[in-house]
């Protein structure tokens, strides 16, 4: 029975044997349950941790990074920004609304756990084709979950991205990022200090709704019949979260908390063991004191439940009454559930003087979790796929239909989000990057602002995960540059398939190398992230989908960035290098028009890319461009079309290279619209900065014209752009 239990809990025979060795005896049922959730893929990173160490984590402006609940960076003027990105993929596939909602709640807690007030959310959403009814149901539920929780808790969703591809059928990706603001001195870390200090559980009561939540759901593949796992999905309460935010921030202001940890994956088991181990101490936890909302819960359920809106605070005994008073003021339940001890052991007690139900070294739940070096194997057909260059595909007689097919307005998604909460949002969803004023209660006045973006491209990374991830970092950095911001830090969410498949582990390792190499070349620290594995449905792995988030800083915000638009009479210029050979590899055109997924991705020259980014920042800061948009997904054709429909202004341009020049997704390129009187200065600055520049044509009129390739009525483009997503969701007739 013991053998059957550990396997049922997800532990291998070797892992169970290792636990016996650590304890010097066989683990009892409660201890096995605790190790099972803490040694799960989601909590321990047992397949990825050996690779993550290659990332660059440090920089002089990093105040807290890898290993904390969120990264924290100095942005100047005594202000720090906490940032984090997490996935809630598997719960969202089973119960889309609550899966997405609790993903939002969890990432918000990661931020205010550090002492910061959450001020903005971004999401990266990936679904299967919308002609599938279940995919439509998942997408509508996820968007409703993000908006329902974010709007109610009072944190605006200011940006993100949407991807529709067949590999996400059955396994959607729901990644959510959050940032928060605080003074430097308010930084709080997840460490228990002071023997005899009290562990106080704050927030919601504990129920069965989250037992075996992300710690289990995110550590196994999906298959038919997984609807039975729905009770494992947590249920969120944004109004409880709002009270919890205000209570915790009030406790921080009053200096009443020694350390604090949110209860996310693995619940109370994770929070108590982690906060104790981080401080080199132990903890006694009395399960009888934990407030429950369901009768008959056993200790294993209490310790591993992932019920939402809960925090664990370490409090000095002399401050307890004041802590309880603050919590009463905010109508937040606060209960002493444990005591910090010496010796480093986590003991679970049945009453203050009752039976010891579990007794384990706290650090073994974290530090001694398995670290697997799983086999790595590139795909057997890798060389053949890379040699299959899409330039061999027939050129379309008319590129207009391909441009229209790519156009899709995502406002159906972000219009459901209240992105103007706090009135900090200068540039909201729909552009290259969001821009926020650096303003929050208790912060010193500043003219600085933040730019934020999340970017991914599963097509690129399926073809070449190392190059694809490098191109993603470059794209994200260029996106924040288009707002006039300099990049400061990177967070990442690495979404991959089953790590027991050697090809998946090769993809993950390659992607981490691409991320590490590019961040080092650009001087950017990776201050946090998440690895989501087992993204597979019925044995089929998703395409590798790293999501890259970049935080940028605008040193002086004096005006709104020009945005991705055209101005009538403006000159349309292209900044950046001419696409190299193989420029259509991994392109959206090759896949959507021909189902082609081969070729060798275009290279990234990080020095040239940095020069383009610097030039773009300077042009924006000096008001020399009327509009601009980076060239990435969909190539130059889609970039121009999006600028046209957003500004309701046509264009007449010429593009070298035919359809390959129009649809190439080669990096380090930006389309800028420049008033006639500024053209000479812009071209002169480009030459001085070593950046290639070419004039494409003029903005204006009521047609989208690329000589010899495209001729579309502006009204038709706007109509297609506005109707594509609602039509695919069957919200309007075709």
C-alpha positions in Angstrom: 0.0 0.0 0.0 2.9 2.4 0.8 4.3 1.7 -2.7 1.0 2.3 -4.3 0.5 5.6 -2.4 3.7 7.2 -3.4 3.1 6.4 -7.0 -0.5 7.6 -6.8 0.9 10.9 -5.4 3.2 11.3 -8.4 6.5 10.2 -6.7 8.7 7.6 -8.5 10.2 4.6 -6.7 13.6 6.3 -6.7 12.2 9.5 -5.2 10.4 7.6 -2.5 13.6 5.8 -1.7 15.4 9.1 -1.5 12.9 10.4 1.0 13.4 7.4 3.1 17.2 8.1 3.1 16.7 11.8 4.0 14.4 10.9 6.9 16.3 7.8 8.0 12.9 6.0 8.0 9.9 5.4 5.7 7.8 8.5 5.4 4.2 8.4 6.7 1.2 9.3 4.6 1.2 13.0 5.4 5.0 13.3 4.9 4.7 11.5 1.5 1.9 14.0 0.5 4.1 16.9 1.5 7.1 15.7 -0.5 4.9 14.8 -3.4 3.7 18.4 -3.9 7.0 20.0 -3.1 9.0 17.7 -5.4 6.5 18.1 -8.2 7.7 19.6 -11.4 5.8 22.9 -10.8 7.4 23.4 -7.3 10.8 21.9 -7.6 11.8 22.6 -11.2 13.5 19.2 -11.1 13.8 18.9 -14.9 14.9 22.5 -15.6 16.9 23.8 -12.6 20.2 22.4 -13.9 19.8 24.5 -17.0 18.4 27.7 -15.5 21.7 28.4 -13.8 23.2 29.5 -17.1 21.0 32.6 -17.1 22.5 36.0 -16.1 20.8 37.1 -12.8 22.8 39.9 -11.5 23.2 43.6 -12.3 23.9 46.7 -10.0 20.2 47.7 -10.2 18.8 44.3 -9.1 17.6 44.4 -5.5 16.1 40.9 -5.4 16.1 38.2 -8.1 16.1 34.5 -8.7 14.7 32.5 -5.8 12.4 35.3 -4.5 8.7 35.6 -5.1 9.4 38.3 -7.6 12.3 40.2 -9.0 12.9 43.7 -7.7 14.9 46.4 -9.6 15.9 50.0 -8.8 14.4 52.4 -11.4 15.8 55.6 -9.9 14.5 58.3 -7.5 14.4 55.9 -4.6 11.7 53.8 -6.4 11.8 50.0 -6.9 9.7 47.9 -9.2 8.8 44.3 -8.5 8.0 42.1 -11.5 7.1 38.5 -12.1 5.4 36.3 -14.7 3.7 32.9 -14.1 1.7 30.3 -16.0 -1.7 28.8 -15.2 -1.9 26.6 -18.3 -3.3 23.3 -17.1 -5.9 24.7 -14.7 -7.1 27.0 -17.5 -7.6 24.1 -19.8 -9.8 22.3 -17.3 -11.8 25.3 -15.9 -10.9 28.4 -18.1 -12.5 31.1 -15.9 -11.2 30.0 -12.6 -7.9 28.9 -14.0 -7.2 32.3 -15.5 -8.7 34.2 -12.5 -6.6 32.4 -9.9 -3.5 32.8 -12.2 -4.1 36.6 -11.9 -4.6 36.4 -8.2 -1.4 34.3 -7.7 0.8 36.7 -9.6 -0.6 39.7 -7.8 0.3 38.0 -4.4 3.8 37.4 -5.7 4.2 41.1 -6.1 2.7 42.5 -2.9 4.6 39.7 -1.0 7.7 41.7 -1.8 6.2 44.9 -0.2 5.1 46.4 -3.5 1.7 47.7 -4.5 0.6 45.9 -7.7 -0.1 48.5 -10.4 -0.4 46.6 -13.7 -0.9 43.2 -15.3 -0.1 41.9 -18.8 -1.1 38.5 -20.3 0.2 36.2 -23.0 -2.7 34.0 -24.2 -2.4 31.1 -26.7 -5.3 29.0 -27.9 -6.1 26.5 -30.6 -8.0 27.4 -33.8 -11.3 29.1 -33.1 -13.3 26.9 -35.5 -13.1 24.3 -32.7 -16.0 24.9 -30.2 -14.0 23.9 -27.2 -11.2 26.3 -28.1 -13.7 29.1 -28.3 -15.1 28.1 -24.9 -11.6 28.1 -23.4 -10.7 31.4 -24.9 -13.9 33.2 -23.8 -13.6 31.7 -20.3 -9.9 32.7 -20.0 -10.4 36.3 -21.1 -13.4 36.5 -18.8 -11.3 35.1 -15.9 -8.5 37.6 -16.4 -10.9 40.6 -16.7 -13.2 39.4 -13.9 -10.4 39.0 -11.4 -8.2 41.9 -12.5 -11.0 44.4 -12.8 -12.5 43.4 -9.4 -9.3 43.4 -7.5 -8.4 46.8 -9.0 -5.2 46.1 -10.9 -5.4 47.2 -14.6 -4.4 44.8 -17.4 -2.4 47.2 -19.7 -1.0 44.9 -22.4 -0.3 41.4 -23.7 -0.5 39.3 -26.7 -2.8 36.7 -28.4 -1.7 33.7 -30.5 -4.0 31.2 -32.3 -2.2 28.0 -33.5 -3.2 24.4 -33.8 -0.6 23.1 -31.3 -2.5 24.8 -28.5 -5.7 22.8 -29.0 -6.3 20.9 -25.8 -3.5 22.7 -24.0 -3.9 26.5 -24.0 -1.2 28.7 -22.5 -2.2 31.4 -20.0 0.7 33.4 -18.8 0.2 36.5 -16.6 2.8 39.1 -15.6 2.4 41.7 -12.9 4.5 44.7 -11.7 4.3 46.7 -8.5 5.9 49.8 -7.0 7.5 50.5 -3.7 10.2 52.5 -1.9 13.6 50.6 -1.6 13.4 50.4 2.2 10.0 48.6 2.0 11.5 45.4 0.4 10.3 42.3 2.3 11.8 38.9 1.8 10.3 35.4 2.4 12.5 34.5 5.4 11.6 33.4 8.9 13.7 35.2 11.5 13.7 34.9 15.3 13.1 31.7 17.2 9.8 32.1 19.0 8.3 34.4 16.4 4.8 33.5 15.3 3.5 32.2 11.9 0.2 34.0 11.2 -2.0 32.8 8.4 -3.8 35.7 6.7 -6.7 35.8 4.4 -9.2 33.2 3.2 -10.1 29.9 4.9 -8.8 26.6 3.6 -10.9 24.3 1.5 -10.7 21.3 -0.8 -11.1 23.4 -4.0 -7.4 23.7 -4.6 -6.0 20.3 -3.4 -3.6 19.0 -6.0 -3.9 22.3 -7.9 -1.0 23.6 -10.1 1.5 21.5 -8.1 -0.1 18.3 -9.6 -2.0 19.6 -12.7 1.2 21.2 -14.0 3.3 18.0 -13.6 1.6 15.6 -15.9 0.2 15.4 -19.5 -3.4 16.0 -20.5 -5.6 13.3 -22.0 -9.2 12.7 -22.7 -11.3 12.6 -19.5 -9.3 15.2 -17.6 -12.5 17.0 -16.8 -12.4 14.9 -13.7 -9.6 17.1 -12.5 -11.8 20.1 -12.3 -12.2 20.0 -8.5 -8.4 20.5 -8.3 -8.7 24.0 -9.9 -8.6 26.7 -7.3 -11.5 29.1 -6.9 -10.6 32.8 -6.7 -12.2 35.7 -4.7 -10.9 39.0 -5.9 -12.6 41.0 -3.2 -10.8 38.9 -0.5 -7.6 39.5 -2.4 -8.2 43.3 -2.4 -8.6 43.3 1.4 -5.5 41.1 1.7 -3.5 43.5 -0.4 -4.4 46.5 1.7 -4.0 44.7 5.0 -0.5 43.4 4.0 0.7 46.8 2.8 -0.6 48.4 6.0 1.4 45.8 8.0 4.5 46.6 6.0 4.0 50.3 6.5 3.8 49.7 10.3 6.9 47.5 10.2 4.9 44.6 11.8 6.1 41.8 9.6 9.5 40.0 9.8 9.0 37.9 6.7 6.1 36.9 4.5 5.2 34.3 1.9 2.2 33.8 -0.2 0.4 30.4 -0.3 0.6 29.4 -4.0 1.6 26.0 -5.4 1.6 23.4 -2.6 -0.2 25.7 -0.2 0.7 25.8 3.5 3.2 23.0 3.0 5.2 25.2 0.6 4.8 28.4 2.6 5.9 27.0 6.0 8.8 25.0 4.7 10.1 27.6 2.3 10.0 30.6 4.7 11.6 28.4 7.5 14.3 27.0 5.2 15.1 30.4 3.7 15.9 31.6 7.2 17.8 28.5 8.2 15.2 27.8 10.9 12.4 25.4 11.5 8.7 25.7 12.3 6.0 23.9 14.4 2.6 24.1 12.7 -0.7 23.2 14.4 -3.1 22.0 11.8 -6.0 22.3 14.2 -5.7 26.1 14.2 -6.0 26.4 10.4 -9.4 28.0 9.6 -11.4 25.5 7.4 -14.4 26.0 5.2 -15.2 22.3 4.8 -15.8 19.7 7.4 -13.7 16.6 7.8 -10.5 17.8 6.1 -7.5 15.6 7.1 -4.0 17.0 7.7 -2.7 16.1 4.2 -5.6 18.1 2.7 -5.0 21.1 5.0 -1.3 21.2 4.3 -1.5 20.8 0.5 -4.6 22.7 -0.4 -4.0 25.6 -2.8 -7.0 27.6 -1.8 -6.5 31.1 -2.9 -6.0 34.6 -1.2 -3.8 33.4 1.7 -0.5 34.6 3.1 1.8 33.5 5.8 3.4 36.3 7.9 6.2 35.9 10.5 5.4 38.2 13.4 7.1 39.0 16.7 4.9 38.0 19.7 4.8 41.5 21.0 3.4 42.8 17.7 0.6 40.2 17.4 -2.2 42.3 18.9 -1.4 45.2 16.5 -1.2 42.8 13.6 -4.7 41.4 14.5 -6.0 44.9 14.8 -4.8 45.9 11.3 -6.4 42.7 9.9 -9.7 43.4 11.6 -9.7 46.9 10.1 -9.5 45.3 6.7 -11.8 42.4 7.5 -9.0 39.9 6.9 -9.0 36.7 8.9 -5.7 36.3 10.8 -4.8 33.2 12.8 -1.6 32.0 14.6 -0.9 28.6 13.1 2.7 28.1 14.0 5.9 29.1 15.8 9.4 29.6 14.4 11.9 27.1 16.0 15.6 26.3 15.9 17.0 23.2 14.4 15.6 23.5 10.9 12.7 21.0 11.2 9.2 21.4 10.0 6.8 19.6 12.4 3.1 19.3 11.8 1.2 18.9 15.1 -2.3 17.8 16.0 -3.0 20.5 18.6 -0.4 22.4 20.6 0.5 19.4 22.8 -0.9 16.8 20.5 0.6 14.1 18.3 3.4 15.0 15.9 1.9 14.1 12.5 4.9 14.9 10.4 8.6 15.8 11.2 10.9 16.5 8.3 13.9 18.8 7.8 12.4 21.9 6.2 15.2 22.2 3.7 14.7 18.7 2.3 11.4 19.8 0.8 13.3 22.4 -1.3 17.1 21.9 -1.5 17.0 18.1 -1.7 14.4 17.9 -4.4 15.6 15.8 -7.4 17.7 17.6 -10.0 17.3 15.6 -13.2 19.6 15.8 -16.2 17.2 14.4 -18.6 18.4 13.2 -22.0 18.6 15.8 -24.7 18.1 14.9 -28.4 17.5 17.2 -31.3 14.7 16.1 -33.8 15.9 13.5 -36.2 14.7 15.6 -39.2 16.3 18.9 -37.9 18.9 19.2 -40.7 16.3 18.5 -43.4 13.8 21.0 -42.0 16.4 23.7 -41.8 17.5 23.0 -45.3 14.0 23.3 -46.6 14.0 27.1 -47.3 10.6 28.6 -47.9 12.0 30.9 -50.7 11.3 27.9 -52.9 7.5 28.4 -52.4 5.6 30.0 -55.3 5.3 33.7 -55.1 1.7 34.9 -54.8 0.3 36.8 -57.8 -1.3 39.2 -55.3 0.0 39.6 -51.8 -3.1 41.5 -50.6 -5.2 38.5 -49.5 -2.2 37.3 -47.4 -1.9 40.7 -45.7 -5.7 40.7 -45.0 -5.6 37.2 -43.6 -3.0 38.3 -41.0 -4.9 41.4 -39.9 -6.8 40.9 -36.6 -7.8 43.5 -34.0 -7.4 42.1 -30.5 -9.5 44.8 -28.9 -12.3 42.2 -28.3 -9.9 40.8 -25.7 -8.4 43.9 -24.1 -11.6 46.0 -24.2 -12.9 43.7 -21.4 -10.0 44.8 -19.2 -10.1 48.0 -17.3 -6.7 49.3 -18.3 -7.1 52.8 -16.9 -7.3 51.9 -13.2 -5.0 54.2 -11.1 -5.0 56.5 -14.1 -1.3 55.7 -14.7 -1.7 54.2 -18.2 -0.2 56.5 -20.8 -0.1 53.8 -23.6 -2.5 50.8 -23.1 -3.1 47.6 -25.0 -2.7 47.4 -28.8 0.7 49.0 -29.3 4.2 47.8 -29.2 4.5 48.2 -25.4 2.4 49.6 -22.6 3.6 52.8 -20.9 2.8 53.7 -17.2 3.5 56.7 -15.1 5.6 55.9 -12.0 3.0 57.0 -9.5 1.6 55.3 -6.4 0.7 56.3 -2.9 3.8 56.9 -0.7 6.3 57.2 -3.6 8.4 60.2 -4.1 7.5 62.4 -7.1 9.3 61.5 -10.4 9.0 62.2 -14.1 10.1 58.7 -14.9 7.8 56.2 -16.5 7.8 52.4 -17.2 7.4 50.5 -20.5 6.3 46.9 -20.5 5.9 44.2 -23.1 5.4 40.4 -23.4 6.4 38.6 -26.6 6.5 35.1 -27.9 6.6 33.3 -31.2 6.1 29.5 -31.2 6.8 29.3 -34.9 10.3 30.6 -34.6 11.1 28.5 -31.5 9.7 25.3 -33.1 12.1 25.8 -36.0 15.1 26.8 -33.9 14.5 27.3 -30.1 17.9 29.0 -29.5 17.7 31.5 -32.4 14.0 31.9 -31.9 14.4 32.8 -28.2 17.2 35.2 -29.1 14.9 36.9 -31.6 12.2 37.2 -29.0 14.4 39.0 -26.6 15.5 41.3 -29.4 11.9 42.0 -30.4 10.8 42.7 -26.8 13.7 45.1 -26.3 12.9 46.9 -29.6 9.2 47.1 -28.5 10.1 49.1 -25.4 12.5 51.2 -27.4 9.6 52.2 -29.6 8.2 54.0 -26.6 11.5 55.8 -25.8 12.4 53.4 -23.0 15.7 51.8 -22.2 15.5 48.1 -21.2 16.2 47.3 -17.6 15.2 43.7 -16.8 13.8 40.5 -18.3 11.3 37.9 -16.9 10.4 34.8 -18.7 7.8 32.0 -18.8 9.2 28.9 -20.5 6.3 26.8 -21.8 7.3 23.4 -23.2 6.0 19.9 -23.6 6.8 16.7 -21.8 10.3 16.8 -20.3 10.5 13.0 -20.4 10.7 13.4 -24.2 14.4 14.0 -25.1 13.4 16.4 -27.9 11.5 18.6 -25.5 14.5 18.8 -23.1 16.7 19.7 -26.1 14.3 22.5 -27.0 14.3 23.8 -23.4 18.0 23.7 -23.1 18.5 25.5 -26.4 15.9 28.1 -25.6 17.7 28.8 -22.2 21.0 29.2 -24.0 19.4 31.6 -26.5 17.9 33.6 -23.7 21.2 33.7 -21.7 23.4 34.6 -24.6 21.2 37.5 -25.8 20.6 38.9 -22.4 24.3 38.9 -21.7 25.0 40.6 -25.0 22.5 43.3 -24.2 23.4 43.7 -20.5 20.1 42.6 -19.2 19.5 40.5 -16.0 16.9 37.9 -15.9 15.2 38.7 -12.5 12.6 36.0 -12.4 10.5 33.5 -14.4 8.6 30.3 -14.5 9.0 27.0 -16.2 5.8 25.2 -17.3 6.3 21.7 -18.6 4.1 18.8 -19.5 2.2 21.0 -21.9 1.0 18.1 -24.0 -2.4 16.8 -24.9 -3.0 13.2 -25.8 0.7 12.7 -26.1 1.4 15.6 -28.5 3.7 18.3 -27.2 3.0 22.0 -27.9 5.6 23.9 -29.9 8.2 25.4 -27.6 6.8 28.8 -26.4 9.0 30.9 -24.3 7.3 34.1 -23.3 9.7 37.1 -22.8 8.7 40.1 -20.7 10.9 43.2 -20.7 10.7 46.1 -18.3 12.0 49.4 -19.7 12.4 52.9 -18.1 11.6 56.3 -19.7 13.9 58.7 -17.8 11.6 61.7 -18.4 8.1 61.3 -19.6 7.0 64.6 -21.1 4.6 63.4 -23.8 2.8 60.3 -25.0 4.8 58.1 -27.3 3.8 58.5 -31.0 2.5 54.9 -31.3 2.1 52.6 -34.2 0.4 54.8 -36.7 0.9 56.9 -39.9 0.3 60.6 -40.5 -1.0 61.9 -43.8 1.8 63.3 -45.9 4.6 61.7 -43.8 7.5 59.9 -45.3 7.6 56.2 -44.6 11.1 55.0 -43.7 12.5 51.6 -42.8 15.3 51.6 -40.2 17.6 48.6 -39.9 19.5 46.0 -41.9 18.4 44.5 -45.2 17.0 41.0 -44.7 19.5 38.2 -45.2 19.1 35.0 -47.1 16.5 32.6 -45.7 14.4 35.6 -44.6 11.1 33.8 -44.9 12.1 30.9 -42.5 9.7 30.7 -39.6 7.5 33.4 -41.2 3.8 33.6 -40.6 3.3 33.9 -44.4 5.0 30.6 -45.0 2.9 28.7 -42.5 -0.5 30.3 -43.1 -0.3 30.4 -46.9 1.5 27.0 -47.4 1.7 25.1 -44.1 5.5 25.4 -44.5 7.6 25.2 -41.3 11.2 24.9 -42.6 14.3 26.9 -43.3 17.0 28.5 -41.2 16.0 31.5 -39.1 17.6 34.8 -39.9 20.6 35.7 -37.7 20.6 38.3 -34.9 23.4 40.8 -34.7 23.1 42.1 -31.2 25.5 45.0 -31.7 23.5 46.2 -34.8 20.3 45.6 -32.9 21.5 47.7 -30.0 22.3 50.5 -32.4 18.8 50.4 -33.9 17.2 50.5 -30.4 19.3 53.5 -29.4 18.5 55.4 -32.5 14.7 54.7 -32.1 14.8 55.8 -28.5 16.5 59.1 -29.4 14.1 59.8 -32.3 11.1 59.2 -30.0 12.6 61.4 -27.2 13.4 64.2 -29.6 9.9 64.1 -31.3 11.3 63.3 -34.7 8.8 60.6 -35.7 5.1 60.8 -36.0 4.6 57.1 -35.7 6.6 53.9 -35.6 6.1 50.1 -35.4 8.6 47.2 -35.2 8.8 44.6 -37.9 8.3 41.1 -36.5 5.4 38.7 -36.8 4.0 39.1 -40.3 6.9 41.1 -41.6 6.9 44.5 -43.2 3.5 43.8 -44.9 1.7 43.3 -41.6 3.6 46.2 -39.8 2.5 48.7 -42.5 -1.1 47.4 -42.6 -1.4 47.6 -38.8 -0.1 51.2 -38.8 -2.6 52.1 -41.5 -5.7 50.6 -39.9 -4.9 52.0 -36.5 -4.5 55.5 -37.8 -7.0 55.2 -40.6 -4.4 56.4 -43.0 -3.3 54.7 -46.2 0.1 54.5 -47.8 1.9 54.1 -51.2 5.3 52.4 -50.9 7.8 50.3 -52.7 9.5 47.2 -51.1 12.6 45.5 -52.5 12.7 41.7 -52.7 9.1 41.0 -53.8 7.0 38.9 -51.5 10.1 37.8 -49.5 10.9 41.4 -48.7 7.3 42.0 -47.8 6.8 39.0 -45.4 10.3 38.5 -44.0 10.5 38.6 -40.2 14.2 39.4 -40.1 15.0 41.3 -36.8 16.2 44.8 -35.9 13.9 46.7 -38.2 11.4 49.5 -37.5 9.0 51.4 -39.8 8.9 55.1 -39.0 6.6 57.8 -40.3 8.5 61.1 -40.5 7.2 64.6 -41.3 8.9 66.0 -44.4 10.9 68.6 -42.4 12.5 65.9 -40.3 13.5 63.4 -42.9 17.0 64.8 -43.4 17.8 64.8 -39.7 16.4 61.3 -39.2 18.5 59.9 -42.1 21.5 61.8 -40.9 21.2 60.4 -37.4 20.8 56.9 -38.8 24.0 57.2 -40.8 25.8 58.6 -37.8 24.6 55.6 -35.7 25.6 53.1 -38.3 22.0 52.1 -39.0 20.8 51.5 -42.5 17.8 53.6 -43.6 15.7 53.5 -46.7 12.7 55.5 -47.8 9.7 53.3 -48.7 7.2 55.9 -49.8 4.5 58.2 -48.4 1.6 58.0 -46.0 -1.8 59.2 -47.0 -4.8 58.3 -49.2 -7.5 55.7 -48.8 -5.6 52.6 -50.1 -2.8 50.4 -48.9 -0.4 50.1 -51.9 2.8 48.2 -52.1 3.9 48.7 -55.7 3.4 45.5 -57.7 2.4 43.5 -54.6 -0.6 44.9 -52.7 -3.5 47.2 -53.5 -6.2 47.2 -50.8 -8.9 49.7 -50.0 -8.3 51.2 -46.5 -12.0 50.6 -45.7 -11.7 46.9 -46.5 -8.5 46.6 -44.4 -10.2 48.3 -41.4 -13.3 46.1 -41.8 -11.3 42.9 -42.0 -9.1 44.0 -39.1 -12.1 44.8 -36.9 -14.2 41.7 -37.8 -11.7 38.9 -37.8 -11.6 37.9 -34.2 -15.3 38.4 -33.4 -16.2 36.4 -36.6 -13.9 33.6 -35.6 -15.5 33.5 -32.1 -18.9 33.4 -33.9 -19.9 36.6 -32.1 -21.0 38.1 -35.5 -21.9 36.7 -38.8 -19.3 36.3 -41.5 
